[in-house]
């Protein structure tokens, strides 16, 4: 049986409480709303508050299903099985053997828990008969799973009542448990699957025992009649009331001025690396920040040496003759991220803007924050040292030659070899080189101006080499470790850039950051913290507080430039409409095509301060695995300071679109063809 498992990963304490977890779970089950052949059963006691929110949201009948854990004698919290309503018993034979549970002990525990189970059923349901299960689809809800023993007992007992289908729905469980249960039911819907799972309660901010009185109250509260439930404004209604319409995705001047205030760092995201409107809106806002707020630099999710070539062009010091030529350094996949028509137009504008500045210090720079440029940065360090200290250049060549012995020119190949002992590590060499770059006394370069800028550039390249070596060496240890190396590098580069630019001026540097939402957003408000993952936005917020602003982008549907595999050609692909329960769907339902919205100005309504799915498309788009590949849970008001939503968007046009891009538009009905 190939049972679908709808699942995502979560952060510790993602849910405020069981009720919020139930609302998040209901969003994943929204396709069952108002079905007259579906019932919701909550496992007593902890699963009932979760199940109530599911049933109330979907307007489905609710009942309780009592399951009792069979605990090891002397260690009652450790289950060796479970017993469900109807007397169905499920045992974990391995635990029974390991715990040396005798037949007499087994009989004693089962009899005791059976009496408790029957008493609980009478207590919770009173005189009401159980819901009719035969021929219905049963959504079986708990507040979370660990081993899944109780759930397996419930499923076995339910089978005897002949339902048409059984769906297990839980807010949190380890992946192994969800997969193990998938073969026993028709579907498993798991809102979150922490990699580092220890206990269900870790995913809740508050996780008290559920009193019997609460269970009785919830079971006696109608869930099928909307008029009997208090109306709470939806996120879509809140947004429709408070969103500010934007032309071209740019807020009105007065709104933008009030929102930015005196901030020195404005981080502007994108929910894909290939959307025309995101790039255009970001460029327009950045122009406004430069012209009206005195911002002095743009720092992009781009490699330092490639971006610095653009920096030389826009400041009038490079040898390139055009923006197109200056951008030609972006050769590494995905080149379209920076070699596209919007970036070209912005770089052209910045070049003209700087040409009109009276002093060099008034010019605005363009810099890179990323670290993929292992070999290119090594070349630039050596090229710089060749101009100022040939002996230092010789030492740098000798140290960096370590990579020649390890692998030709592939950072990933180097990392694989170093991580698994198939090649030598170059860690010591790159650290030694970096220390020398900072310790060397180059008297003639201690002044201000172009020479100091070139020294700063060379040092940042040396840092990029050091961090890229670490990144590639750790990428095979786990995604989170290498991700954190990368985002810490971006944050440290931003700090160094701000310090360098501030040292040349009487006022602090003011920097706009261009990066993906997954970097700009605060990780503490999303599920990626499960493995300790950090983000640039989080690190900037922790350091600068209210001196920074985080802006995220979203879209409901349209097209995107992306590849379908790493290193593949750029394609113009149709984006599926946003999933039910997502931030993007709520913004679409607000009915405003292009708007700016800040949750800070709308109060703390539950519909705003809630867990929702959010979409993230990088340089690869996999519509056939949309939910698993491109969605994660976020707490809406905490991830960004503001959102800019553009309901329908189009693919960014690469400077060299080629035939593959021109011809690769999927039909609107992709992938069904209907």
C-alpha positions, 0 to 999 in steps of 0.5 A: 500500500503506497500511503501518502504521508503529508509532512513537514519539519518543525521547530521546538515550541512551534505551537503555542498550545494544542488549540493552535496546533489543531487550527494549523492541522485543520488547514492541511485537512481543509479539503474535507470541510463540510463533507457529510461522510467524514467524522473526527475522533480525538484520542483522549485526553490530549488529542481532544482539544486538537480534534475540536479545532479540526472539527470546528474549522471543517464543520465536521462531527466530533467524538472521543476515542479512548486509548490507554497506554500499557506501561512497563511495571515499575516504569509506567511512562514507558509503553509496551503497548496500548488498549483501545475502546472495544478491547483491542490490544496492541503490544510492542513485542520487542519492548515486552521481551526487553522489559521481561513482562510476564503473562501475569504482569501483562494481565494485571496491567490490561485489566487495570487499564481496561477499567480506567478506559471504560470509566473514562468513556462514560465520563466523557460521553455521558449518555450520548451514543458513539458516532456511527463509524461504518462507511465513513472517513475517520480523521483520527487526531492526537496531540502528537506521536512518539512511538505510535503505540496508542495510535496503532491500538486505536487504528486496530480497534477502528478497523473492526467498526468498518470505516470507509477510510482512516486518516491519522492527523497529528501536529507533531511526530518523528518521521519514522513513526509517521512512515511506520503508521502509513502502511496501516491507514489511508493517509497520515497528515503530520504537520511537523516532523522534527529531526531531533525529536525527543518528546511531543511536548517540545513542540508546544510552548504550553503543554499541560495535562488536559482536565477531564472537564475540558474534554467533556466541555469540548465534546458537548460544544457543537462543531457542525453549525457555523452560527453557533461558533463565535466568529473570529476574523480570518487572516484574509479579513485582517489583511483586507482591512489593513493592507496598503495597495502598492503600485509596482509593489512599492508602498507610498512614500509616506508609508515607506518613510514611516516604516523605515524610520531611522533603520540602518539595515533593510533586508528585502527578501524574495520567495523565489530566485526567479520572479520579475516583480520581486526583483523590480519591486526590490530595485525600486524600493532600493532606489528610494532608500538611496535617494531619500534615506541616504543608504550607501550600499547594496549587499546581495546574496552573491559571491564577493568577487563577482559582486565587487566587479559590479561595485567597481563599475558602478563606482566608476573605477572598473575596466568594464564598459557596460553593466552587461559586461560588469555582470558577466562575472556571474558565470556560476549556476544560477547565473540568471539570479544576477544576470537578468534584465532587472539587475542590469537596469538597476546597475545602469541606474546606480552607475549614472547615480554615482557619476553625479556624486560630487565626492567619491565618499557619496557613491553607493556600492554593490557588494556580495555576501555569499561564499561559494567563490572558493577558487575565484576568491583565491585568485583575487587574493593572489592577484592583489598581493602580486601588486603590493607584496610579491613574497606574500603572494608567493606564500599565498600560492603555496598555501592555496596549492593545497586545493590543487592537490585535493581536487581540480576546481570543484568545491564540492569534490574537495569537501567530499574528499576532505570530509571522508578522508579521501583527500587532505584538509586545507583548513590550516592553510586558509586560516594561516593565510587569513591571519597573515592578511590581517596581521601584515603591516602594509604602511602605505595602505593605512590611509583612506580611499581606493587603496584601503578599499582594495585591501578591504576587498582582498581581506574579504576574499581571504575570509571567503576562502576560509569560510568556503573551505569550511562550508564545503568540508561540512556540507556532507555532515548535514544540511544545517551545519553548512547552512549555518556556516553560510548565513553566519558568513553573510552576517559577518560580511555585512558587519565588516562592510558596515564597519568599513563604510562607516570608518570612511564617513562621519555617519553610520553606513546604511545598507540594503540587503537583497537575499531570499526570504529563507535568509532574510526571515527570522529563523526563530519564527519558522520551523527550520530551528528544529536542527538549530538552523540560523538565518541572516535575518535572525542574526541581524535582528539579534545584533541590531534590533530596531536598527533593522527592518525585514521585508518578505515577498509572496505571490499566489500564482504565475510563472518563475525562472528556475531549473528542475535540477541543480546545474540545469538550464533556466526554464520558465515554469508555471507556479502552482496556486498556493496551497490551502492554509498558506500565507499566500492563499490568505493574502490572495483571499484578501482581494488586493492584487498588490499590497504592503502589509505589516502585522505590527499595526494590526494587533495580536489577533489569533488569526494574525499570530498563527502558524501557517505554511509559507512557500519558498522557491529557490533556484530549483522548482519541483511542482510535483512535490510542491508541499514537501519541497517548497513549503514550511511553517512560519509564525506570520507576524514574527518572521518579517516586519512587513510583507509585500504581496504580488498576487500574480507574478511573471518569470524574470528574464535572463540576459541570455534566455536561450531557446530552452527558456523561451520554449519551456513555459508549462501550460496553465493546467500543468501537470494534469493537462486538464 
